[in-house]
Amino acid sequence: MKICKVKFKNIHSLKGEHEIDFENGVLGEAGLFVITGATGTGKSSILDVITLALFNRIPRIDSPITESIIEKEGVILTKNAPDCFAEIEYEVKGIKYRSNWSIRRTRTGSLDSRKQDLTDVETNQIIVSGIKDVVKKNEELIGLNFDQFVQSMILAQGQFSKLLLAKKDERNLILEKITGSSVYRKIGMLVFERHKEVTNLVATQRTKMGETVLLEQEAIDSINADIIEKKPLLEAENIKHKSFNDKKVLKESIQKNILIKEKNQVDWNAFLEIKKTFAPKENQLAIHNDLVIFRDEMNQIESHKNTASKLSETILTLDEHCKAFVTQKATNIILVSKLVGKTIPEADLEVELDLFLKQVVVLQNEEHTKFSNKEQEFQRLKDRLEVLVAYGISLNINDELTEKIQEELNSISTIIKQSGLNMVEEVLSKKTEFANLILPATQLIGSRQLYDSKKDAIETLMKSISSHKENLSDAIESEKVLKLKIDDLVLKVRTASTELEDWKSRKSLDQHRNELEDGKPCPLCGSENHPYSENIEEALINALQEKWEALSSELNQSEKEYSILNTKIKAFQDNIISDNSKLETLNTDFTITETSVKNLCNKLKWDLNVAIIEWEDELQKYQYKQNELDILEKKFHALKSLQDLKKCYDDYLLLNEEYIKAKDVSISIYNGDDINEEVNALKTNFVQITTALKGLILQIEDHQENLKIAIDSQKSLSEILFPKLEERGINSLEELKSKLLDEANAAQIRNESLEIKTREAELKTIIAATDKTLEEENKLDDTSITLNELIELLPKLSEAISELQKHIWDQEQKIKVNEENKQRLQKSQETLDALLKDLSLWSKMNALIGDAKGKTFSNFVQDLTLRQLIEYGNKRLVGFSDRYLLEVANESDALQVIDTYMGNSKRSVTSLSGGETFKLSLALAFGLSDLAARNVNIESLFIDEGFGSLDPESLDQAITILENMQNESNKSIGIISHVGELKDRIGTKIKLLKTGAGYSTIEIE
């Protein structure tokens, strides 16, 4: 897996958008590069971008990134930034992929959902979207999860030096941390806990089984015998109870049926009364059934009669409407005659209205045309008045406008005559002359100001140079004097120091002499005589000490003064050089400015030696004359505009007069609001009235014909019906109608008749059935015992039966509970057997890998891992040095090395030098990368620090090792470091620079 490019925006302190191309440019060519920057500039943020874009994780947070983590921890999104993204482009097996992660804030300030997608770079097609799916797909393509990726590509050098030198327990903890294999410690702890849990379950199960007690066989036999004895007694009591209960039920049924028989008699008597009351209705229904056959003919006659009556009323109403429309028509004709101004016959009404409409429209169109012409001229008049406002002339449209125009014309003509210029072209020519003077005059005054300021600057700079030269000369003289003084003081200090040391050595001998005793040999010379054992004065040494200190102090002060003086001399020299350079530049600029000023003076014929204020006065005169010419030019234009205004106003007055005449003619013919609407209304009203009259007449004729048909039909039907009615004694339709029932009443009476007949049949059936039941029950009744006696006996029998049943049930329950306890004990034993089997397994597991802290299994796994790591590390170590190999010592906690230069002798790694320790640590770091990526080709590595503690020689050796490794493997290797020598040795850098406010930016060089 090879990282080709990263691109990101607003990640941690790296505000804004950044891009790092590891494949092309200087980084691609170098292969080995260093990531540098001050603390907090965001060096590790580059690694965060890589893991965030791939796995939605960063090394400094122990869980996947969520919106709440970003808010609470304040990570990833730059402070006050609206959005951020992290993007990585990587290559696996020749195919390039782009993984993108992004988040943004909504309008309310809350974080929107994170987005992540994976794209095929070549086709630019999205392969998968969504956080979980993208992370899963990246793991599948790369072949590493987040933890494996970090172990394989980000090597923390400091951890491996600790690993190399640590004791076994500490080493296993470090190895567990850097390999992410803490799961084995958890497994050991879980095995211990499971063994403890199963042991407790076995103890609990045995306790439960001890709580269950079974019946003895003798007790079981006694209970079964008792049950066999009591069951026949219970059966006999049940039979007796059933017999008495049947007799009781029969006697209660006889009493119930006697009551029913009495009720049946009451119901029958009530039914007879109802039947008697219903008899008149039944007679009425019979008459109705006889006459109902004539209902349709009667209804037809009445219908024709009603139709004839309604038609007569309608004909009268329509006739009244006709009269009203005739009146409206006459009124409409009068209105038309009044409109056109003459009497109009009904036949010519529409034609006359059309002719009148055409005449009025022609006159109104002419009036509108005149009005439009007048208004257009009025607008032109207003436009010309607005033009004059720009020239300072304000006029109003009123009756005095002509006089005001003439006054303005006279005033302007006078001003133009006084100017001596007769045409606007002459004014423009004069303006051009003054413009050609004003521009160079303005330039000359500006250049003169620049000329004067540069001249003053040259004089000031020349004075400064002269001052610096004087100061330099004085400082050089002082430096010579001070140098002689220092040389003299150096000799004096040396002499004083020699004298002081000489007397100090003498003093030490004096102290030794004070300890000598006469008659005893000196330990140095062996003499027994000691003539110089007297004390020397302490005051002499103190005086020499003070003299030496005073001279040394004076020398130090003089050397400081000499250093300060040299600094001043250097500063004076630098100032002189700098000022001379500035003077040369100023002289060049001054010469150019002076030439420009002289040329402009010659052009304007101005004197260079006069004061600048005289030039400014002359320029003001030019500008004043220019302003006068501007005003005169406006007067010429105003004169032309006033002449145009006068003609326009005359045209407006003429058009207004024509409009008034046309309006008067139009009003004399028609003075209404809308001729079209009025004519159309009259025509429409006339047509509507005429049409309505014709329709009414046709309706009246139609109704009269229908009236005759209705009367004839009524007469013919009556001649057929009345003879039939007379046969049945009916003399009129009213009498027939009174004897007929409406269908609802007839149906109700029929239903009531049916219900009476049905009720009669039901009562007869019930009475017969009750009598039969009573007869049969009396035959079966036991008269030897009364109902009350049975009621008294039955509860006593039930109580006896219940006591027997309870006794038998209790006995049977004892047998049942005993059987259940047997089955429960059997199942408990099975459970206990399974637990004991489980306990046997977990006891073995606990003995092998279990303990309360998980140390046993973790140590076993880390020992295996360490051996693999050392195997891979030794392969890397061969490339660094052919002298050493790492080995795990069986009898010692510490790692040891095999020294091939010393006959394969073995010694502890703690005996190695700093450079040798670094080599072994680096080999272990690369070994872990190889171990974690056995099935993945890792082409990009980042080494995070670990170089700060190396001496220059070891650092140089480490860089050489990394360069060789990069050349051999063609990996892209990045080193995150603060070490200055490392940054100087490795030419290619990714530099992170602070920009203020806590933000940083990236530079690649």
C-alpha positions, 0 to 999 in steps of 0.5 A: 500500500502506497500513500500518493497524496493527501488533501485536507481543509480546516483540520486542527490548527491547519486552517484553510485548504492544504495538499501534500503530494508524496508521489510527485515533485520534491517529495516523490523524488526524495523518498526520504523527508522530514516533517518539522515544526514547533510544538503545536503547529500540527505535525501529527495532524498530517497523520490524523488526516490519513487515518481519518480519511481511511478509518474515521479514526485518529491515533489520539482518540480511542474510539471512532469519530462522531459528531459528539466527540468533535464537539466535546473534545474540540478535535479535528474541526478548526475553531470557528471553521464552517466545515472541514474535510480529509482526503487521501489518494493511495495505490494498492496493486497498481490501482489508485483509490481516493477516500474522502471524509467531511463534515460541516456545520448547519445554519443553526451552528450544529454539526451535520452528519459526517460523510465519507466515500471511496472513489476509483481515481482512474474512472472517478466513479464512487465505489461505496459511500457511508462511514461504515461501508467506506471503512470496511472497504478500505480495510478490505483493499489495504488488508489492514485495520486501523490498529494494524495500519498504525503499527505498520506505518507509524513507528514510535521509536521511543517505545522500542528503546524502552522495549529493548531495555525493559525487564520481562514484565515491563517489556510484555506490557510495552509489547502488548501496548505497541502490538495492540494485543491486550485481548490475550490479557483479557482472555486470561482474566475471562478464563479465571472469572469463568473458572470461578463462576463455574466453581460457584455454580457447582457449589450452588447446585449441590446445595439445591440438591441437598434441600430436596427430600423423598418419601420412604417406600412404606409411607408411599404404600400406606398412602396408596392403600388409603386412596384405594379404600376411600374411592368406593365410598366417594363413588357411592356418595356421588350416586346418592347425591345425584339421585336426590338432586334429580328428584329436587330438580323434578319437583322444582320443574313441576312447581315452575310449570304450574306457574307457567300454566297459570300465566298461559291462561292470563295471556289467552284472556288478554289475547281474546280482548285484543282480537275483539278490539281489532275487529273494526279495522279488519272490516275496514280493510275488507272494504278497502280491498274491494275498492282499491282496484279503482285507485289508478283510474281515480288518480288519473282523473284527479291528475288531469284535473290538477293539470288543467288548473295549473295550465290555466294559472300559467297562461294568465301569468304568461299573459301578464309578462307579455304586457310588461315586455311590450311596455319595456320595448316602447321605453327602449325605443324612446331612449334610442330616439333621445340618444340619436336626436330623432324619432326612430321606427322600431324596424330601423332601430338597430341600423340607426344606432350603428350609424350614430355609433360610427359618427361619435367614434370618428369624432372621439378618435379625432379628439384623442389624436389632438390630445395626444399631440398636445401631451407629447408637445407638453412633455417635450416642453418639460424636457427642455425646461429640465435641460435649462435647470442644468444651466441654472435657469428655472422656469414654470409653465404658466401664462408668463412663460413667454415673457420669462423666456424673452427676459432670459434670452436678453440677459444671456445675449448681453453676457455673451456680447460683453465677453467679446466671443461670438461663437461657442467654438471660440469659447472651446478653443480658449478652454483648450489653450488654458487646459494645455497650461493647467496640466503642466502647471499642476505637474510642475508644482507637484514635481517642485514639491518633490524636488524640494523634499529630495534636495532637503533629504540629500542635505540631511543624509550628507550631514548624517554621513559626516556625523557617522564619519566623525564618530567612527574616527573617535571610536577607532582612536578610543579602540586603539587606546583601550587595546593598549590598556587591555594588553597591559592589564593582561600582563599585570593579571598574569603576574599577580596570579603567579605571585598569588599562587606562589604565596599560596603554595608557600602557605601550604608548606608553612602549614606543613612546617607548623606540624613538624616537631624537633627530633622527628624526621620530616616526611618529605626530606627526612631531616630532624632539624626544622629551621623554617617552621615559623608562621608567614603573615596571612595579610600578604596573601590577602593583599595579593588576592585583592590585587589579583581580583581588582586587576581581573575585574578591571580587565573584564570591564575593559574587555566588555568596553572593547567589545561594545566599542567594536560593535559601535565601530561596526555599526558606524561603518554599516551606517556609512555604507548604507547612507552612501548607498541611499545618497547615491540613489537619492542623487540619481532620483534628484537629477531626474526630478530636476530635469523634469522641473526645468523642462516644465519651466521652459514650457510654461516660461516660469522662473525656476528660482521664484518661490513655489507660492508664486507658481500656485498663484499663477495656476489659480489664475489659469483655473479661474479663467477656465471656470469663466470659460465653462460658465460662458460655454453654458450660456451659449448652450442655454441660449440655444435651449431657450430658443428651442423652448420658445418655439416648442411653447408656441407649438404647444399653445397651437395644439392645445387650441386645436384639441379644445375645438375637437373636444367641443364638437365631440361633446355636442354630439355625445356627452356620455361616458362610453358610447360603445357600452351605451349603444350595445346596452340599448341594442342588447336590451331591444333584442332581449325584449323582442326575443322574450316576447316571441318566446312567451307567445309560443309558450301561451299557445302551447299551454292552451293546447295542453289545457284542452287535452287535459279537459278531454281526458278527464271527461272520457275517464269519468264516463268509464269510472262512474257507472262502476262506482254506482254499482257499489253504491259510490256516488262521487270521487270524494266518497271513493277516496274516503273509503280507500286506505293509504297503502301504509295504513293498509299494510299496517292493518294487514301486519296486525292481522297476521300478528294476531293470527300468529299469536293465537297459534303460539298460545295454543301450542304453549298451553298444550305443551305445558299441560303435557309436560306437567302430566309426564312430570307428575307420573315421575314425581316421588311423593314419599319425600318433599322438596324441602327435605331434599333441599336440607339433605343435599348440602350435607351430602355435598360436604361429605363428598368434598371432605372425601375428595380433599382427603383423596387429593391430598394423598395423591398430591403427596405421591405426585410431589414425590415423583416430581422431586425424583425427576427434579433430582435426576435433572439436577444430577444431570446439570451437576454432571454437566457443570462438573464436566465444564469445571474440569475444562475450565480448571485445566484452562485456568491452570494453563492461562488463567489468573486474576490479572491475565498475566499468565496468558499475556506473558505466554503470547508476548513471549511468542510475539517477542520471538517473532519480532526479534526474528524480523528485527534481526533480518532488519539488523543485518542491513544496519550492522553485521556485528549484533543479533538479538536473542531472548535469554531463557534464564534472564529477564533481560534481552541479550545480544550475540556479538559476532565480532567477539566469538558470538559472545552473549551479553545484556543489551544494557551494555550497548552504547547509545548508537548501538541501542538506537540501531537495535531499537530501529531494527525492532521498529521496522521488524514490527512494521514487517510483522504487522504487514506480512501480507501487505506491501507497505510502501509508506512509513512515518517515524515519529521522533526518537532522534532527540537523545542521539549524539551527533555521530549516532544521529548521522549513522541513523540518517545513513541507515534510513537513507540506505533503507529507502534506497534499497526498498524504494519506500517513502519514509517520513520522519517527524522531528524537532532535531536541527541536525536531522532537518539540516541533513535531510534536504526535503522537508514538510515545514509547518509554520505558525501564522498567528491566532493558533493557526499554522500553514504548510511549506514544502522545500 
